[in-house]
């Protein structure tokens, strides 16, 4: 197997796992609205910042990833 293929496979496995682990560590709800954190920049409290409703971007990314992986596995 070519080296580039192995790197691509590793990236496709590692990145989703890293997002899920980071979301578990942060422990936030992706649907919780926090009007004090509207458009907050990335920092200690919100690793990837917040959107226009104050929802944590990392938590929303992890929820979307979980749903995409579930659908992908169910289809296969």
N, C-alpha and C positions, 0 to 999 in steps of 0.2 A: 504494500500500500504506500503511495507517495506521501512524502512528509507534509505537504500542504493539505492533503485530505485528512490526515491525522489531526492536524491543528484545527481544521474546520469542525471536525467531530467533537474535539475537546471543547471548543468554544460553544458549540450548540448544546453541550451538556452542562458546562460550567456556568455560563451566564444565567440561565433560568434558575439554577440552584442557588446562585449567589443572591439573586433578587429575592427569592423566597426566604432564604435564611435572614437576610437583612430586614425584611418585613416582619418576620417573627421576632427578631431582636427589638425592633422599634415598637411593635405591638400596637399599632394604631388602626382605627377603623377607617376604611377608605370612603365611607359615606357620611362620616361625622363632619358637620359644618362648624367651623370655628371662625367667626367673623373678625376676631382679633388677629388672625393669621392670614388675612387675605393677601395674596401675592407675596407671601413671605419668601425671602431668599433662602437658599440652602444653608443649613446650619446644624447645630447640635440637636435642636428640637425636631426639625424636619429635614432629613438628610438630602432630599431632592427638592425641597421647597413646598409651596402650596399653590393651589390654583385660585381662580377668581372668587370661589366660594369658601376658601380657607380649608379645603380638603387636602390631606397629605398626598403628594404625588407618588411617593414610594409605595404607600399602602394601596393606592388605586392601581398602580402598575402591577403589584403582586396579585391583586384580585383578578385583573384582566389576564395575567399569565396563567393563574390557576384555571380559569375558565377555558382559555385556549388549549392548555394541555389536556384538560378533561375531555373536551370535544375532539381533539386530535386522537387521543387514545381510544375514545368510544368509536370513532369512525374506522380506525384501523381494525 
